[in-house]
């Protein structure tokens, strides 16, 4: 009975938007990941798949520069007669720069392995007063579409640089994606 329940629960999870991901895992790496880099199970929130690649980079006045990155790799495997479509990435980024002459920059790129994605940049500069911004960055377009019954790897790079005389920080929440399994036509 427990085996049947586990199989039913597994089937239910696999039929959600995250069903497209082989084994339901994502690999993360980097020196500024909010979560410890490693292998994580995918989770779904409000019909979207969440990738744990949050980032935090902080610079104090005593240093001239601080840099950090967090990357992910998600292997997608479509069953026979199906293909996987990934679109609509969203990531909340918050930047703060405090005087004097401090620049904070964050860059996000999500792409099919072996190709280059559209890099999105968010940047602020403080001169005489503190500057801050909090914005969603993302792409509504299709980021990846597997071949019918095929597999691909979706990669993401998130990086931030804080440079200048003052303090600053860059913070990013986890990226969310729309991942769908569709019939081949």
GROMACS elastic network, one bead per residue, 0.5 to 0.9 nm:
[ bonds ]
;  ai    aj funct       b0    kb
    1     4     6  0.51526   500
    1     5     6  0.62273   500
    1     6     6  0.86191   500
    2     6     6  0.60528   500
    2     7     6  0.84800   500
    3     6     6  0.50755   500
    3     7     6  0.60580   500
    3     8     6  0.85250   500
    4     7     6  0.50185   500
    4     8     6  0.60614   500
    4     9     6  0.85280   500
    5     8     6  0.50535   500
    5     9     6  0.60737   500
    5    10     6  0.84258   500
    6     9     6  0.50657   500
    6    10     6  0.59512   500
    6    11     6  0.84523   500
    7    11     6  0.60060   500
    7    12     6  0.85182   500
    8    11     6  0.50260   500
    8    12     6  0.61121   500
    8    13     6  0.86228   500
    9    12     6  0.50612   500
    9    13     6  0.62294   500
    9    14     6  0.85649   500
   10    13     6  0.51596   500
   10    14     6  0.61050   500
   10    15     6  0.86099   500
   11    14     6  0.50031   500
   11    15     6  0.61001   500
   11    16     6  0.88529   500
   11    19     6  0.88039   500
   12    15     6  0.51772   500
   12    16     6  0.66918   500
   12    19     6  0.89304   500
   13    16     6  0.54370   500
   13    17     6  0.84481   500
   13    18     6  0.73697   500
   13    19     6  0.67777   500
   14    17     6  0.76834   500
   14    18     6  0.63733   500
   14    20     6  0.75374   500
   14    21     6  0.85180   500
   14    24     6  0.81057   500
   15    18     6  0.73926   500
   15    19     6  0.52026   500
   15    20     6  0.84490   500
   15   181     6  0.88080   500
   16    19     6  0.54322   500
   16    20     6  0.84934   500
   16    44     6  0.80715   500
   16    47     6  0.77901   500
   16   180     6  0.84262   500
   17    20     6  0.68579   500
   17    21     6  0.88912   500
   17    44     6  0.74581   500
   17    47     6  0.65518   500
   17    48     6  0.67670   500
   17    49     6  0.68332   500
   17   178     6  0.70833   500
   17   179     6  0.53380   500
   17   180     6  0.54365   500
   17   181     6  0.74125   500
   18    21     6  0.58532   500
   18    24     6  0.68992   500
   18    42     6  0.68931   500
   18    43     6  0.74216   500
   18    44     6  0.68828   500
   18    47     6  0.88980   500
   18    48     6  0.79807   500
   18    49     6  0.60545   500
   18   178     6  0.86252   500
   18   179     6  0.63103   500
   18   180     6  0.75891   500
   18   181     6  0.88464   500
   19    22     6  0.76336   500
   19    23     6  0.86092   500
   19    24     6  0.72354   500
   19   179     6  0.81445   500
   19   180     6  0.78072   500
   19   181     6  0.72917   500
   20    23     6  0.89205   500
   20    24     6  0.79916   500
   20    75     6  0.89674   500
   20    76     6  0.58733   500
   20    77     6  0.63296   500
   20    78     6  0.62623   500
   20    79     6  0.85781   500
   20    83     6  0.84680   500
   20    84     6  0.60463   500
   20    85     6  0.84778   500
   20   179     6  0.67206   500
   20   180     6  0.66050   500
   20   181     6  0.58538   500
   21    24     6  0.50536   500
   21    25     6  0.70339   500
   21    26     6  0.84461   500
   21    42     6  0.82434   500
   21    74     6  0.71449   500
   21    75     6  0.61631   500
   21    77     6  0.61880   500
   21    78     6  0.81085   500
   21    84     6  0.87187   500
   21   179     6  0.84714   500
   22    25     6  0.70301   500
   22    74     6  0.83619   500
   22    75     6  0.60495   500
   22    76     6  0.53119   500
   22    77     6  0.53223   500
   22    78     6  0.81071   500
   22   151     6  0.88789   500
   23    41     6  0.83895   500
   23    75     6  0.87123   500
   23    76     6  0.89081   500
   24    40     6  0.83172   500
   24    41     6  0.55570   500
   24    42     6  0.54005   500
   24    43     6  0.84689   500
   24    74     6  0.88099   500
   24    75     6  0.87965   500
   24    76     6  0.89475   500
   25    39     6  0.64789   500
   25    40     6  0.54077   500
   25    42     6  0.55514   500
   25    74     6  0.70275   500
   25    75     6  0.79189   500
   26    38     6  0.82941   500
   26    39     6  0.57162   500
   26    40     6  0.54065   500
   26    41     6  0.64064   500
   26    42     6  0.66050   500
   26    51     6  0.72311   500
   26    52     6  0.83532   500
   26    72     6  0.67838   500
   26    73     6  0.59184   500
   26    75     6  0.73281   500
   27    37     6  0.76250   500
   27    38     6  0.56188   500
   27    40     6  0.64594   500
   27    71     6  0.83225   500
   27    72     6  0.55092   500
   27    73     6  0.52709   500
   27    74     6  0.65748   500
   27    75     6  0.89723   500
   28    33     6  0.82041   500
   28    35     6  0.88755   500
   28    36     6  0.83059   500
   28    38     6  0.51890   500
   28    39     6  0.63717   500
   28    40     6  0.78843   500
   28    51     6  0.88138   500
   28    52     6  0.75681   500
   28    53     6  0.67751   500
   28    70     6  0.70053   500
   28    71     6  0.55323   500
   28    73     6  0.65630   500
   28    74     6  0.89516   500
   29    32     6  0.88133   500
   29    33     6  0.73177   500
   29    36     6  0.82053   500
   29    38     6  0.64370   500
   29    53     6  0.84830   500
   29    69     6  0.82820   500
   29    70     6  0.57289   500
   29    71     6  0.52881   500
   29    72     6  0.64244   500
   29    73     6  0.88220   500
   30    33     6  0.58785   500
   30    36     6  0.88139   500
   30    37     6  0.65062   500
   30    68     6  0.74440   500
   30    69     6  0.52662   500
   30    71     6  0.60398   500
   30    72     6  0.88221   500
   31    37     6  0.82303   500
   31    67     6  0.87959   500
   31    68     6  0.57486   500
   31    69     6  0.57845   500
   31    70     6  0.65949   500
   32    35     6  0.85872   500
   32    36     6  0.89162   500
   32    54     6  0.83874   500
   32    55     6  0.54978   500
   32    56     6  0.56872   500
   32    57     6  0.63108   500
   32    67     6  0.81321   500
   32    69     6  0.51979   500
   32    70     6  0.58752   500
   32   159     6  0.83726   500
   32   160     6  0.88738   500
   33    36     6  0.63810   500
   33    37     6  0.65294   500
   33    52     6  0.84813   500
   33    53     6  0.60970   500
   33    54     6  0.57019   500
   33    56     6  0.65799   500
   33    57     6  0.89084   500
   33    68     6  0.80436   500
   33    69     6  0.67426   500
   33    71     6  0.81257   500
   34    37     6  0.84619   500
   34    52     6  0.81313   500
   34    53     6  0.69752   500
   34    56     6  0.59421   500
   34    70     6  0.83482   500
   34   171     6  0.87658   500
   34   172     6  0.85099   500
   34   173     6  0.84282   500
   34   174     6  0.88743   500
   35    38     6  0.85769   500
   35    52     6  0.68842   500
   35    53     6  0.71914   500
   35    54     6  0.69370   500
   35    55     6  0.81023   500
   37    40     6  0.88780   500
   37    53     6  0.85391   500
   37    70     6  0.81561   500
   37    71     6  0.88674   500
   40    43     6  0.89446   500
   40    51     6  0.84844   500
   40    52     6  0.76298   500
   41    51     6  0.89164   500
   42    49     6  0.66996   500
   42    50     6  0.65019   500
   42    51     6  0.67001   500
   42    52     6  0.84199   500
   43    48     6  0.83261   500
   43    49     6  0.57677   500
   43    50     6  0.55783   500
   43    51     6  0.76611   500
   44    47     6  0.60185   500
   44    48     6  0.53103   500
   44    50     6  0.58983   500
   44   176     6  0.87813   500
   45    48     6  0.52690   500
   45    49     6  0.63821   500
   45    50     6  0.68517   500
   45   176     6  0.85149   500
   46    49     6  0.84747   500
   47   178     6  0.75665   500
   48   176     6  0.60454   500
   48   177     6  0.55804   500
   48   178     6  0.52037   500
   48   179     6  0.72904   500
   49   175     6  0.83910   500
   49   176     6  0.54295   500
   49   177     6  0.52294   500
   49   178     6  0.62967   500
   49   179     6  0.69146   500
   50    53     6  0.88860   500
   50   174     6  0.64845   500
   50   175     6  0.59475   500
   50   177     6  0.66162   500
   51    54     6  0.83897   500
   51    72     6  0.78331   500
   51    74     6  0.88925   500
   51   174     6  0.57311   500
   51   175     6  0.53985   500
   51   176     6  0.61286   500
   51   177     6  0.79187   500
   52    72     6  0.82902   500
   52   173     6  0.81598   500
   52   174     6  0.50330   500
   52   175     6  0.70074   500
   52   176     6  0.89110   500
   53    70     6  0.59170   500
   53    71     6  0.65534   500
   53    72     6  0.67548   500
   53   156     6  0.86565   500
   53   157     6  0.88690   500
   53   158     6  0.78290   500
   53   172     6  0.81684   500
   53   173     6  0.72942   500
   53   174     6  0.50352   500
   53   175     6  0.65943   500
   54    70     6  0.72698   500
   54    91     6  0.88039   500
   54   158     6  0.84800   500
   54   171     6  0.74128   500
   54   172     6  0.50675   500
   54   175     6  0.73784   500
   55    68     6  0.78179   500
   55    69     6  0.70029   500
   55    70     6  0.63109   500
   55    93     6  0.89945   500
   55   158     6  0.75983   500
   55   159     6  0.78648   500
   55   160     6  0.82680   500
   55   170     6  0.75538   500
   55   171     6  0.54855   500
   55   173     6  0.68224   500
   55   174     6  0.80302   500
   56    68     6  0.76220   500
   56    69     6  0.86208   500
   56   160     6  0.83116   500
   56   169     6  0.73408   500
   56   170     6  0.57566   500
   56   172     6  0.66652   500
   57    66     6  0.68229   500
   57    67     6  0.65427   500
   57    68     6  0.59354   500
   57    69     6  0.84585   500
   57   159     6  0.89392   500
   57   160     6  0.66953   500
   57   161     6  0.75137   500
   57   162     6  0.76227   500
   57   168     6  0.83825   500
   57   169     6  0.54857   500
   57   170     6  0.51765   500
   57   171     6  0.65768   500
   58    66     6  0.65988   500
   58    67     6  0.82929   500
   58   161     6  0.89305   500
   58   162     6  0.72806   500
   58   167     6  0.77202   500
   58   168     6  0.59303   500
   58   170     6  0.65499   500
   58   171     6  0.85774   500
   59    62     6  0.81381   500
   59    63     6  0.66601   500
   59    64     6  0.78064   500
   59    65     6  0.66610   500
   59    66     6  0.54580   500
   59    67     6  0.86308   500
   59   162     6  0.63150   500
   59   163     6  0.77820   500
   59   166     6  0.80597   500
   59   167     6  0.53827   500
   59   168     6  0.52832   500
   59   169     6  0.61830   500
   60    63     6  0.58917   500
   60    64     6  0.81891   500
   60    65     6  0.87469   500
   60    66     6  0.86525   500
   60   165     6  0.87747   500
   60   166     6  0.69117   500
   60   168     6  0.68773   500
   60   169     6  0.88183   500
   61    64     6  0.72770   500
   61   164     6  0.83174   500
   61   165     6  0.60438   500
   61   167     6  0.50566   500
   61   168     6  0.84692   500
   62   165     6  0.81507   500
   62   166     6  0.83554   500
   62   167     6  0.85422   500
   63    66     6  0.75946   500
   63   163     6  0.85894   500
   63   164     6  0.83827   500
   63   165     6  0.78857   500
   63   166     6  0.87529   500
   63   167     6  0.87334   500
   64   162     6  0.82430   500
   64   163     6  0.57608   500
   64   164     6  0.55056   500
   64   165     6  0.62896   500
   64   166     6  0.83125   500
   65   161     6  0.72218   500
   65   162     6  0.55982   500
   65   164     6  0.66254   500
   65   165     6  0.88094   500
   66   160     6  0.82194   500
   66   161     6  0.57864   500
   66   162     6  0.51549   500
   66   163     6  0.65335   500
   66   168     6  0.89734   500
   66   169     6  0.88437   500
   67   159     6  0.74905   500
   67   160     6  0.57244   500
   67   162     6  0.64285   500
   67   163     6  0.85609   500
   68   158     6  0.85052   500
   68   159     6  0.56623   500
   68   160     6  0.55159   500
   68   161     6  0.67265   500
   69   157     6  0.72963   500
   69   158     6  0.55471   500
   69   160     6  0.64105   500
   69   161     6  0.89876   500
   70   156     6  0.83306   500
   70   157     6  0.62740   500
   70   158     6  0.53146   500
   70   159     6  0.64374   500
   71   155     6  0.73441   500
   71   156     6  0.53899   500
   71   158     6  0.60304   500
   71   159     6  0.83912   500
   72   154     6  0.80565   500
   72   155     6  0.55556   500
   72   156     6  0.51499   500
   72   157     6  0.68103   500
   72   158     6  0.88576   500
   73   113     6  0.85803   500
   73   153     6  0.64932   500
   73   154     6  0.57236   500
   73   156     6  0.66609   500
   74   152     6  0.84385   500
   74   153     6  0.54978   500
   74   154     6  0.50769   500
   74   155     6  0.63961   500
   74   156     6  0.87810   500
   75   151     6  0.72613   500
   75   152     6  0.59925   500
   75   154     6  0.64053   500
   75   155     6  0.87882   500
   76    84     6  0.73549   500
   76   146     6  0.78820   500
   76   150     6  0.83406   500
   76   151     6  0.53710   500
   76   152     6  0.53868   500
   76   153     6  0.59478   500
   76   154     6  0.74447   500
   77    83     6  0.82339   500
   77    84     6  0.75631   500
   77   146     6  0.78974   500
   77   149     6  0.72353   500
   77   150     6  0.59824   500
   77   152     6  0.67639   500
   77   153     6  0.87842   500
   78    81     6  0.81201   500
   78    82     6  0.57492   500
   78    83     6  0.51950   500
   78    84     6  0.58625   500
   78   146     6  0.72095   500
   78   147     6  0.80160   500
   78   148     6  0.69918   500
   78   150     6  0.54630   500
   78   151     6  0.60724   500
   78   152     6  0.89812   500
   78   181     6  0.73313   500
   79    82     6  0.55306   500
   79    83     6  0.72833   500
   79    84     6  0.89917   500
   79   148     6  0.79438   500
   79   150     6  0.74852   500
   79   181     6  0.88754   500
   80    83     6  0.81178   500
   80   148     6  0.68029   500
   80   150     6  0.79547   500
   81   148     6  0.60047   500
   81   149     6  0.58271   500
   81   182     6  0.86974   500
   81   183     6  0.61577   500
   81   184     6  0.56722   500
   81   185     6  0.87964   500
   82   146     6  0.89468   500
   82   147     6  0.83264   500
   82   148     6  0.53873   500
   82   149     6  0.55617   500
   82   150     6  0.84360   500
   82   181     6  0.64153   500
   82   182     6  0.54944   500
   82   184     6  0.51633   500
   82   185     6  0.89218   500
   83   145     6  0.69531   500
   83   146     6  0.54531   500
   83   147     6  0.58642   500
   83   149     6  0.58909   500
   83   150     6  0.69751   500
   83   151     6  0.86013   500
   83   180     6  0.83656   500
   83   181     6  0.57543   500
   83   182     6  0.54956   500
   83   183     6  0.63381   500
   83   184     6  0.61112   500
   84   144     6  0.78560   500
   84   145     6  0.55787   500
   84   146     6  0.53415   500
   84   147     6  0.78387   500
   84   148     6  0.81125   500
   84   149     6  0.86384   500
   84   150     6  0.84854   500
   84   151     6  0.84295   500
   84   179     6  0.70083   500
   84   180     6  0.56974   500
   84   182     6  0.62610   500
   84   183     6  0.88276   500
   85   142     6  0.69501   500
   85   143     6  0.77648   500
   85   144     6  0.58908   500
   85   146     6  0.67443   500
   85   178     6  0.81094   500
   85   179     6  0.58230   500
   85   180     6  0.52974   500
   85   181     6  0.64365   500
   85   182     6  0.73733   500
   86    89     6  0.84294   500
   86   141     6  0.87109   500
   86   142     6  0.58402   500
   86   143     6  0.55243   500
   86   144     6  0.51897   500
   86   145     6  0.63990   500
   86   146     6  0.89876   500
   86   154     6  0.86831   500
   86   177     6  0.68485   500
   86   178     6  0.57052   500
   86   180     6  0.65210   500
   86   181     6  0.89944   500
   87   139     6  0.72921   500
   87   140     6  0.60519   500
   87   141     6  0.56324   500
   87   143     6  0.51934   500
   87   144     6  0.71118   500
   87   145     6  0.88750   500
   87   177     6  0.62630   500
   87   178     6  0.53310   500
   87   179     6  0.66651   500
   87   180     6  0.86451   500
   88   138     6  0.67792   500
   88   139     6  0.52736   500
   88   141     6  0.61013   500
   88   142     6  0.70030   500
   88   143     6  0.77420   500
   88   176     6  0.80531   500
   88   177     6  0.57009   500
   88   178     6  0.57769   500
   88   179     6  0.87680   500
   89   110     6  0.81150   500
   89   137     6  0.79473   500
   89   139     6  0.52186   500
   89   140     6  0.65346   500
   89   141     6  0.84591   500
   89   143     6  0.82418   500
   89   175     6  0.66723   500
   89   176     6  0.56805   500
   89   178     6  0.70910   500
   90   136     6  0.63071   500
   90   137     6  0.57624   500
   90   139     6  0.69942   500
   90   140     6  0.85252   500
   90   174     6  0.85953   500
   90   175     6  0.55994   500
   90   176     6  0.53624   500
   90   177     6  0.67098   500
   91   108     6  0.87270   500
   91   135     6  0.82681   500
   91   136     6  0.53725   500
   91   137     6  0.54290   500
   91   138     6  0.62169   500
   91   172     6  0.69416   500
   91   173     6  0.61690   500
   91   174     6  0.62757   500
   91   176     6  0.65982   500
   92   134     6  0.70630   500
   92   135     6  0.56939   500
   92   137     6  0.64390   500
   92   138     6  0.88062   500
   92   171     6  0.84009   500
   92   172     6  0.56474   500
   92   173     6  0.54157   500
   92   174     6  0.76072   500
   92   175     6  0.76548   500
   93   106     6  0.78953   500
   93   122     6  0.81543   500
   93   133     6  0.81266   500
   93   134     6  0.56153   500
   93   135     6  0.55216   500
   93   136     6  0.61333   500
   93   137     6  0.72922   500
   93   170     6  0.73486   500
   93   171     6  0.58023   500
   93   173     6  0.65797   500
   94   132     6  0.74893   500
   94   133     6  0.57669   500
   94   135     6  0.65651   500
   94   136     6  0.87943   500
   94   169     6  0.82188   500
   94   170     6  0.58780   500
   94   171     6  0.51456   500
   94   172     6  0.62011   500
   94   173     6  0.86802   500
   95   104     6  0.65076   500
   95   105     6  0.76450   500
   95   106     6  0.80340   500
   95   122     6  0.83087   500
   95   123     6  0.76564   500
   95   124     6  0.72127   500
   95   131     6  0.82024   500
   95   132     6  0.55437   500
   95   133     6  0.54171   500
   95   134     6  0.63836   500
   95   135     6  0.89049   500
   95   168     6  0.76740   500
   95   169     6  0.59108   500
   95   171     6  0.64519   500
   95   172     6  0.86767   500
   96   103     6  0.89122   500
   96   104     6  0.70374   500
   96   124     6  0.76889   500
   96   125     6  0.89002   500
   96   126     6  0.87840   500
   96   130     6  0.74696   500
   96   131     6  0.59296   500
   96   133     6  0.67806   500
   96   134     6  0.88132   500
   96   167     6  0.83568   500
   96   168     6  0.53536   500
   96   169     6  0.53018   500
   96   170     6  0.65582   500
   96   171     6  0.88275   500
   97   100     6  0.86079   500
   97   101     6  0.86144   500
   97   102     6  0.58149   500
   97   103     6  0.64462   500
   97   104     6  0.62902   500
   97   124     6  0.70728   500
   97   125     6  0.65292   500
   97   126     6  0.56179   500
   97   129     6  0.86812   500
   97   130     6  0.56809   500
   97   131     6  0.52652   500
   97   132     6  0.63368   500
   97   162     6  0.82101   500
   97   166     6  0.73230   500
   97   167     6  0.61891   500
   97   169     6  0.66849   500
   97   170     6  0.88562   500
   98   101     6  0.79743   500
   98   102     6  0.64749   500
   98   103     6  0.88546   500
   98   125     6  0.86244   500
   98   126     6  0.59698   500
   98   127     6  0.81257   500
   98   128     6  0.84507   500
   98   129     6  0.66844   500
   98   131     6  0.65253   500
   98   132     6  0.86616   500
   98   165     6  0.88102   500
   98   166     6  0.54712   500
   98   167     6  0.52517   500
   98   168     6  0.58958   500
   99   102     6  0.62412   500
   99   125     6  0.89231   500
   99   126     6  0.55225   500
   99   127     6  0.56958   500
   99   128     6  0.55949   500
   99   129     6  0.55689   500
   99   130     6  0.57138   500
   99   131     6  0.84232   500
   99   164     6  0.88935   500
   99   165     6  0.73317   500
   99   166     6  0.51024   500
   99   167     6  0.72264   500
   99   168     6  0.88991   500
  100   126     6  0.63735   500
  100   127     6  0.53307   500
  100   128     6  0.60414   500
  100   129     6  0.75892   500
  100   130     6  0.83945   500
  100   164     6  0.73776   500
  100   165     6  0.55125   500
  100   167     6  0.82527   500
  101   125     6  0.69336   500
  101   126     6  0.54526   500
  101   128     6  0.74802   500
  101   163     6  0.84778   500
  101   164     6  0.55544   500
  101   165     6  0.57454   500
  101   166     6  0.65477   500
  102   124     6  0.83858   500
  102   125     6  0.56658   500
  102   126     6  0.52481   500
  102   127     6  0.69121   500
  102   162     6  0.71858   500
  102   163     6  0.57012   500
  102   165     6  0.57881   500
  102   166     6  0.54320   500
  102   167     6  0.70358   500
  102   168     6  0.70284   500
  103   123     6  0.72784   500
  103   124     6  0.58171   500
  103   126     6  0.64442   500
  103   127     6  0.89191   500
  103   161     6  0.79794   500
  103   162     6  0.57880   500
  103   163     6  0.53662   500
  103   164     6  0.61980   500
  103   166     6  0.88539   500
  103   168     6  0.77307   500
  104   122     6  0.83865   500
  104   123     6  0.56705   500
  104   124     6  0.54753   500
  104   125     6  0.64485   500
  104   126     6  0.87196   500
  104   160     6  0.73246   500
  104   161     6  0.58161   500
  104   163     6  0.65873   500
  104   164     6  0.88069   500
  104   168     6  0.66671   500
  104   169     6  0.69702   500
  104   170     6  0.69148   500
  105   121     6  0.70873   500
  105   122     6  0.57839   500
  105   124     6  0.65943   500
  105   125     6  0.86999   500
  105   159     6  0.83226   500
  105   160     6  0.55324   500
  105   161     6  0.53354   500
  105   162     6  0.65541   500
  105   163     6  0.87933   500
  105   170     6  0.76066   500
  106   120     6  0.82742   500
  106   121     6  0.57640   500
  106   122     6  0.53283   500
  106   123     6  0.64004   500
  106   158     6  0.73063   500
  106   159     6  0.56395   500
  106   161     6  0.65644   500
  106   162     6  0.88885   500
  106   170     6  0.70877   500
  106   171     6  0.88287   500
  106   172     6  0.88280   500
  107   119     6  0.65922   500
  107   120     6  0.55477   500
  107   122     6  0.65198   500
  107   123     6  0.86953   500
  107   157     6  0.78758   500
  107   158     6  0.57421   500
  107   159     6  0.53621   500
  107   160     6  0.63829   500
  107   161     6  0.89702   500
  108   118     6  0.84044   500
  108   119     6  0.57201   500
  108   120     6  0.51994   500
  108   121     6  0.65991   500
  108   122     6  0.87664   500
  108   137     6  0.80378   500
  108   138     6  0.83919   500
  108   156     6  0.74125   500
  108   157     6  0.57682   500
  108   159     6  0.67297   500
  109   116     6  0.82534   500
  109   117     6  0.56934   500
  109   118     6  0.60284   500
  109   120     6  0.64147   500
  109   155     6  0.82559   500
  109   156     6  0.56092   500
  109   157     6  0.51728   500
  109   158     6  0.65760   500
  110   116     6  0.82668   500
  110   117     6  0.56380   500
  110   118     6  0.73102   500
  110   119     6  0.77789   500
  110   139     6  0.87778   500
  110   143     6  0.72301   500
  110   154     6  0.72880   500
  110   155     6  0.57422   500
  110   157     6  0.64155   500
  110   158     6  0.86393   500
  111   114     6  0.83609   500
  111   115     6  0.65765   500
  111   116     6  0.60146   500
  111   118     6  0.77881   500
  111   143     6  0.60709   500
  111   144     6  0.71179   500
  111   153     6  0.86507   500
  111   154     6  0.58418   500
  111   155     6  0.54108   500
  111   156     6  0.63259   500
  111   157     6  0.87772   500
  112   115     6  0.56673   500
  112   116     6  0.73177   500
  112   117     6  0.74704   500
  112   143     6  0.69520   500
  112   144     6  0.58152   500
  112   145     6  0.87092   500
  112   152     6  0.71938   500
  112   153     6  0.59878   500
  112   155     6  0.60558   500
  112   156     6  0.87098   500
  113   116     6  0.78638   500
  113   152     6  0.73335   500
  113   153     6  0.54416   500
  113   154     6  0.58667   500
  113   155     6  0.59489   500
  114   153     6  0.88326   500
  116   119     6  0.85879   500
  117   143     6  0.80800   500
  117   156     6  0.89023   500
  118   139     6  0.85374   500
  120   137     6  0.71694   500
  120   138     6  0.77570   500
  120   139     6  0.89892   500
  121   137     6  0.84454   500
  122   133     6  0.88709   500
  122   135     6  0.84216   500
  122   137     6  0.82656   500
  123   133     6  0.86592   500
  124   131     6  0.67418   500
  124   132     6  0.70746   500
  124   133     6  0.75576   500
  125   130     6  0.85454   500
  125   131     6  0.67350   500
  125   132     6  0.88048   500
  126   129     6  0.59191   500
  126   130     6  0.55711   500
  126   131     6  0.54512   500
  126   132     6  0.87044   500
  126   166     6  0.85579   500
  127   130     6  0.76031   500
  127   131     6  0.85545   500
  138   175     6  0.87740   500
  139   142     6  0.80084   500
  139   143     6  0.78754   500
  140   143     6  0.83997   500
  142   145     6  0.71755   500
  143   154     6  0.82235   500
  144   152     6  0.81431   500
  144   153     6  0.86559   500
  144   154     6  0.70747   500
  145   152     6  0.82320   500
  146   149     6  0.76322   500
  146   150     6  0.56243   500
  146   151     6  0.58263   500
  146   152     6  0.61040   500
  147   151     6  0.70529   500
  147   152     6  0.85115   500
  147   184     6  0.85919   500
  148   151     6  0.86380   500
  148   183     6  0.82425   500
  148   184     6  0.58780   500
  148   185     6  0.89005   500
  149   184     6  0.85565   500
  158   172     6  0.86352   500
  160   169     6  0.87284   500
  160   170     6  0.64167   500
  160   171     6  0.85292   500
  161   169     6  0.85481   500
  161   170     6  0.78075   500
  162   167     6  0.81887   500
  162   168     6  0.61064   500
  162   169     6  0.66410   500
  162   170     6  0.76090   500
  163   166     6  0.81458   500
  163   167     6  0.85551   500
  163   168     6  0.79764   500
  164   167     6  0.78601   500
  164   168     6  0.87233   500
  172   175     6  0.84553   500
